[in-house]
Amino acid sequence: MTSPDNGRAVAIMMLAMMGFIFNDSFVKLVSENLPLGQIMFLRGVFALAFLLVICVANGSIRRFPLLLNKWVGVRVFAEVVATMFYLTALFHLPIANATAILQALPLLVTAGAAIFLGAPVGWRRWTAIIVGFCGVLLIVRPGMAGFDAWALVALAGVMFMVLRDLSTNVLPPHIPTLGVSFATLCGVSLMGLALSTTETWPMPTTKELLFLATAAGFILVGFTCLITAMRMGDISMVAPFRYSIILWAILIGYVVWGDIPDLATLAGIAILVATGLYSLMRERKRLRTAGPAATTGLRGS
């Protein structure tokens, strides 16, 4: 196992977050007229077409038989369920609020890596995880006047994203990243098609098709960069840089929809970002203290 390239992994993670938030924005725009299943299917068809051209051009399609691996299956399942929950919540919540709930993911991934994969997490970072969860409660606000039940749907999506990221981290190194993206998109697209039995699909306009094609390009960037970052760097080092997405979400929510997060939501976001950055600093200190031996820690290839 080669030593992790955390610097490149962090940059790629930030690029992934940009791809995801622009995808979310275009999907939210078309959700005013198109149902969830139709959006998942059409966006998936566009993304698969783009990706297939890339895989044929660079020859990686010849390695697709390697995708017959249990961890690829777990990852695809987790992504499909996470997509259903999160997009459903996104249709009913301001984009900044939905994205803010998503910021619980780095903390939960760190906790999951410690519990299930044996990643080194000390009491200080466990404290940061607990404090970060309090930040999530400020955003979700169960039992309070500001509570929105759709926030719980978004949180359920986040839990499956944790499973997705942990399974990504343990993928065997010989499995091609573009192939994993292809398998994931196939799963999401087929689930969208399955939802057609419970939905009425209207004829999309040219503008809606253009928006879905654009979303497909961004989701492809998000998927591929996320998988690359999670396999390239230390999971607990890279995960906190997901917080870069919240700045995009607040800006886009204000410019496109005029959404302004309330004070409680902003406070919860601040707590999540602070605890995530603290976890990052603790990880960097651990790596400096452990020296070269730390580079063989938990991660993918």
C-alpha positions as CSV (number, residue, x, y, z in Angstrom):
1,M,0.0,0.0,0.0
2,T,1.5,3.3,-1.1
3,S,1.5,6.3,1.3
4,P,-1.5,8.6,0.9
5,D,-1.3,11.8,-1.1
6,N,-3.4,14.0,1.2
7,G,-2.6,17.3,-0.5
8,R,-4.0,16.2,-3.9
9,A,-6.8,14.3,-2.2
10,V,-8.0,17.5,-0.4
11,A,-8.0,19.5,-3.6
12,I,-9.9,16.7,-5.4
13,M,-12.4,16.6,-2.5
14,M,-13.1,20.3,-2.8
15,L,-13.7,19.9,-6.6
16,A,-16.1,17.1,-5.8
17,M,-18.1,19.3,-3.4
18,M,-18.3,22.0,-6.1
19,G,-19.7,19.3,-8.5
20,F,-22.2,18.1,-6.0
21,I,-23.7,21.5,-5.1
22,F,-24.1,22.6,-8.7
23,N,-25.7,19.3,-9.5
24,D,-28.1,19.8,-6.5
25,S,-28.9,23.3,-7.8
26,F,-29.9,22.2,-11.3
27,V,-31.8,19.2,-9.9
28,K,-33.7,21.5,-7.5
29,L,-34.6,23.8,-10.4
30,V,-36.2,21.0,-12.5
31,S,-37.9,19.4,-9.4
32,E,-40.6,22.1,-9.7
33,N,-42.1,20.2,-12.6
34,L,-40.5,16.8,-12.8
35,P,-40.9,13.9,-10.3
36,L,-37.9,12.3,-8.4
37,G,-37.7,9.1,-10.4
38,Q,-37.8,10.9,-13.8
39,I,-35.0,13.2,-12.6
40,M,-32.9,10.3,-11.4
41,F,-33.3,8.4,-14.6
42,L,-32.8,11.2,-17.1
43,R,-29.9,12.6,-15.3
44,G,-28.4,9.2,-15.1
45,V,-28.8,8.5,-18.8
46,F,-27.0,11.7,-19.6
47,A,-24.2,11.0,-17.1
48,L,-23.8,7.4,-18.3
49,A,-23.5,8.6,-21.9
50,F,-20.8,11.1,-21.0
51,L,-18.9,8.5,-18.9
52,L,-19.1,5.7,-21.5
53,V,-17.5,8.0,-24.1
54,I,-14.6,8.7,-21.6
55,C,-14.2,5.1,-20.6
56,V,-14.1,3.9,-24.3
57,A,-11.6,6.7,-25.2
58,N,-9.1,5.9,-22.4
59,G,-9.6,2.1,-22.5
60,S,-10.8,1.7,-18.9
61,I,-13.9,-0.1,-20.1
62,R,-11.8,-3.2,-20.5
63,R,-11.4,-3.3,-16.7
64,F,-15.2,-3.2,-16.0
65,P,-15.3,-7.0,-15.2
66,L,-13.3,-6.1,-12.1
67,L,-16.4,-4.4,-10.7
68,L,-17.9,-7.7,-9.7
69,N,-16.9,-7.1,-6.1
70,K,-19.0,-7.1,-2.9
71,W,-17.8,-3.7,-1.8
72,V,-18.8,-2.2,-5.2
73,G,-22.2,-3.7,-4.6
74,V,-22.4,-2.2,-1.1
75,R,-21.4,1.2,-2.4
76,V,-23.9,1.2,-5.2
77,F,-26.7,0.2,-2.8
78,A,-25.8,2.9,-0.3
79,E,-25.5,5.5,-3.0
80,V,-28.9,4.7,-4.5
81,V,-30.7,4.9,-1.1
82,A,-28.8,8.0,-0.1
83,T,-29.8,9.7,-3.4
84,M,-33.4,8.9,-2.9
85,F,-33.5,10.3,0.7
86,Y,-31.4,13.3,0.1
87,L,-33.0,14.5,-3.2
88,T,-36.5,14.0,-1.7
89,A,-35.5,16.2,1.2
90,L,-33.8,18.7,-1.1
91,F,-37.0,19.2,-3.0
92,H,-38.7,20.4,0.2
93,L,-35.9,22.3,2.0
94,P,-33.9,25.4,1.2
95,I,-30.7,24.3,-0.4
96,A,-28.5,25.8,2.3
97,N,-30.4,23.9,5.0
98,A,-30.2,20.6,3.2
99,T,-26.5,21.1,2.6
100,A,-26.0,22.1,6.2
101,I,-27.4,18.8,7.4
102,L,-25.0,17.1,4.9
103,Q,-22.2,18.6,6.9
104,A,-22.7,16.0,9.6
105,L,-21.1,13.5,7.1
106,P,-17.4,14.1,7.9
107,L,-18.0,13.7,11.6
108,L,-20.1,10.5,11.1
109,V,-17.5,9.1,8.6
110,T,-14.8,9.7,11.2
111,A,-16.8,7.9,13.8
112,G,-17.7,5.1,11.4
113,A,-14.0,4.6,10.4
114,A,-13.1,4.3,14.1
115,I,-15.9,1.9,15.0
116,F,-15.9,-0.4,11.9
117,L,-12.5,0.1,10.3
118,G,-10.2,0.6,13.3
119,A,-9.1,4.1,12.4
120,P,-7.2,5.8,15.3
121,V,-9.6,8.4,16.9
122,G,-8.8,9.7,20.5
123,W,-11.1,11.1,23.1
124,R,-10.6,14.7,21.8
125,R,-11.9,13.8,18.4
126,W,-14.8,11.8,19.9
127,T,-15.7,14.9,21.8
128,A,-15.6,16.9,18.6
129,I,-17.9,14.4,17.0
130,I,-20.4,14.7,19.9
131,V,-20.2,18.5,19.8
132,G,-20.7,18.4,16.0
133,F,-23.8,16.3,16.5
134,C,-25.2,19.1,18.7
135,G,-24.6,21.3,15.7
136,V,-26.7,19.0,13.6
137,L,-29.5,19.2,16.2
138,L,-29.4,23.0,16.0
139,I,-30.0,22.7,12.3
140,V,-32.6,19.9,12.4
141,R,-34.3,21.2,15.7
142,P,-36.5,18.2,16.5
143,G,-39.5,19.1,18.7
144,M,-39.1,22.8,18.2
145,A,-41.2,25.3,16.2
146,G,-38.5,25.5,13.5
147,F,-38.5,21.7,13.0
148,D,-39.1,20.4,9.5
149,A,-39.7,16.7,9.2
150,W,-37.9,16.7,5.8
151,A,-34.7,17.4,7.8
152,L,-34.9,13.9,9.2
153,V,-35.2,12.5,5.6
154,A,-32.0,14.4,4.7
155,L,-30.3,13.0,7.8
156,A,-31.3,9.5,6.8
157,G,-29.7,10.1,3.5
158,V,-26.5,11.2,5.3
159,M,-26.4,7.9,7.2
160,F,-26.3,5.9,3.9
161,M,-23.6,8.3,2.6
162,V,-21.5,7.2,5.6
163,L,-21.9,3.6,4.4
164,R,-21.0,4.7,0.9
165,D,-17.8,6.4,2.0
166,L,-16.6,3.7,4.3
167,S,-17.1,1.1,1.5
168,T,-15.3,3.3,-0.9
169,N,-12.3,3.5,1.4
170,V,-11.9,-0.3,1.5
171,L,-12.3,-0.9,-2.3
172,P,-9.5,-3.1,-3.6
173,P,-6.9,-0.9,-5.5
174,H,-7.3,-2.8,-8.8
175,I,-10.9,-1.7,-9.2
176,P,-11.1,1.3,-11.6
177,T,-12.5,4.5,-10.2
178,L,-14.4,5.4,-13.4
179,G,-15.9,1.9,-13.3
180,V,-17.1,2.5,-9.8
181,S,-18.7,5.7,-11.0
182,F,-20.3,3.9,-13.9
183,A,-21.8,1.2,-11.6
184,T,-23.1,3.8,-9.2
185,L,-24.8,5.8,-12.0
186,C,-26.4,2.6,-13.3
187,G,-27.8,1.8,-9.9
188,V,-29.2,5.3,-9.4
189,S,-30.7,5.4,-13.0
190,L,-32.4,2.0,-12.6
191,M,-33.9,3.1,-9.3
192,G,-35.3,6.2,-11.0
193,L,-36.8,3.9,-13.7
194,A,-38.3,1.7,-11.0
195,L,-40.0,4.7,-9.4
196,S,-41.8,5.3,-12.7
197,T,-44.4,2.8,-11.6
198,T,-45.6,5.2,-8.9
199,E,-45.1,8.5,-10.8
200,T,-46.6,10.2,-13.8
201,W,-43.8,11.4,-16.1
202,P,-44.5,14.7,-18.0
203,M,-42.7,15.5,-21.2
204,P,-39.7,17.6,-20.1
205,T,-39.0,20.9,-21.9
206,T,-35.8,21.7,-23.8
207,K,-34.7,23.9,-20.9
208,E,-35.3,21.1,-18.4
209,L,-33.4,18.6,-20.5
210,L,-30.5,21.1,-20.7
211,F,-30.6,21.5,-16.9
212,L,-30.5,17.7,-16.4
213,A,-27.6,17.3,-18.9
214,T,-25.7,20.0,-17.0
215,A,-26.5,18.3,-13.7
216,A,-25.3,15.0,-15.1
217,G,-21.9,16.6,-16.0
218,F,-21.6,18.0,-12.4
219,I,-22.7,14.8,-10.7
220,L,-20.1,12.9,-12.8
221,V,-17.4,15.3,-11.6
222,G,-18.7,14.8,-8.0
223,F,-18.8,11.0,-8.1
224,T,-15.4,10.6,-9.8
225,C,-13.6,13.1,-7.6
226,L,-15.2,11.8,-4.4
227,I,-14.1,8.3,-5.1
228,T,-10.6,9.4,-6.1
229,A,-10.2,11.5,-3.0
230,M,-11.5,8.9,-0.6
231,R,-9.1,6.3,-2.1
232,M,-6.1,8.6,-2.4
233,G,-5.9,10.2,1.0
234,D,-6.4,9.4,4.7
235,I,-10.1,9.3,5.3
236,S,-10.1,11.4,8.4
237,M,-7.8,13.9,6.8
238,V,-9.8,14.4,3.6
239,A,-13.4,14.2,5.0
240,P,-13.4,17.6,6.8
241,F,-12.9,19.4,3.5
242,R,-16.4,18.6,2.6
243,Y,-17.3,21.7,4.5
244,S,-16.3,23.8,1.5
245,I,-19.7,22.9,0.0
246,I,-21.6,25.0,2.6
247,L,-20.2,28.3,1.3
248,W,-21.4,27.4,-2.2
249,A,-24.8,26.4,-0.9
250,I,-25.4,29.6,1.0
251,L,-24.3,31.7,-2.0
252,I,-26.4,29.8,-4.5
253,G,-29.4,29.6,-2.2
254,Y,-29.4,33.4,-1.8
255,V,-28.7,34.2,-5.5
256,V,-31.1,31.8,-7.1
257,W,-33.9,31.3,-4.5
258,G,-33.4,34.2,-2.1
259,D,-32.9,31.8,0.9
260,I,-31.2,33.2,4.0
261,P,-30.5,30.7,6.8
262,D,-31.8,31.7,10.2
263,L,-29.5,32.3,13.2
264,A,-30.0,28.8,14.6
265,T,-29.0,27.2,11.3
266,L,-25.9,29.4,11.0
267,A,-24.9,28.6,14.5
268,G,-25.2,24.9,13.8
269,I,-23.2,25.3,10.6
270,A,-20.5,27.2,12.6
271,I,-20.3,24.3,15.2
272,L,-20.0,21.7,12.5
273,V,-17.3,23.5,10.6
274,A,-15.4,24.2,13.8
275,T,-15.5,20.6,15.0
276,G,-14.6,19.4,11.5
277,L,-11.5,21.7,11.4
278,Y,-10.5,20.6,14.9
279,S,-10.7,17.0,13.8
280,L,-8.5,17.9,10.8
281,M,-5.9,19.6,13.1
282,R,-5.9,16.5,15.4
283,E,-5.3,14.3,12.4
284,R,-2.4,16.4,11.2
285,K,-0.9,16.4,14.7
286,R,-1.2,12.6,14.9
287,L,0.5,12.1,11.6
288,R,3.4,14.4,12.6
289,T,3.8,12.6,15.9
290,A,3.6,9.1,14.4
291,G,6.0,9.9,11.6
292,P,6.3,7.7,8.5
293,A,4.4,4.8,10.1
294,A,1.3,6.9,10.0
295,T,1.3,6.9,6.2
296,T,0.2,3.2,6.2
297,G,-3.0,4.0,8.1
298,L,-6.5,3.2,7.0
299,R,-7.3,4.3,3.6
300,G,-8.0,3.0,0.1
301,S,-5.5,3.0,-2.8
